């Protein structure tokens, strides 16, 4: 269990580093949410680890952007 959480955290950090410069538009965000919903349905209602990592990366990106916005004010 600890190994799985550690791997998920490492994957999130790695994905954040790779996607740090990626600005997604509203249409792309909606498309990703639809893809995640389809994956969840395919998994019998359980959200996949990949979807959880994607959500964590998106939240971290938004948090970093909010913090940068606060610093520049």
N, C-alpha and C positions, 0 to 999 in steps of 0.2 A: 504494500500500500504506500509506504513512504517512497519507495523507488518510483512508483507511478506518479505521485505528486511532484517529486523532484524532476522527473522527465517532462511533465506538463509545464512546470515553471520554466525549465530550461528552453523548451520549445517556444514558449511565449516570449521570452527574452530574445531569442534568436529571430523569431518572426518580427518582433518589434524593431530590431536592428535593421532587418532587410526592408521593412515596409515603412521606415521612418519618414521617407520623403514622398510617400504615396498619398496624394490628396484625392479622396474618393468623392465623387459627386453624388447627389441624392439618388439618381437612377441606379447607380452601381450599388449603393447601400441597400436599396430596396431589393435589387436582384439577389444580393447575397442573403438577405433575410428570407427570401422565397426559397433559395437553395437549401438553407439551413432547415426550414420548415419541412421541405420534402425529405431531407435526410432523416429528420426526427420521425416522420411518419413511417419511413422505411425501416427504422430501428424499433418499431413498435411503441413509439412514444418516448423513448429514452434519447436524450440529446447525446450525440457522439462526442468523444474527446476532442476531435478536430474542431467541432463547432464551439465547444467551450473555450478552446485556445483562441480561436478567432474572435470570440466575444471579449475575452480578456485583453487581447491585443488592441481591439477597437477602443475599449474603455481606457486602456493605458495611453493610447494615442490622444484621445479626447482630453484626458487629464493633463497630459503634457502640454497640449495646445492651450488649455485653459490657464495653466500655470504660466506659460510664456506670455499669454495675453495680459495676465495680471502684472507681470514684471515690467512690461512695456508701458503700462499706464502711469 
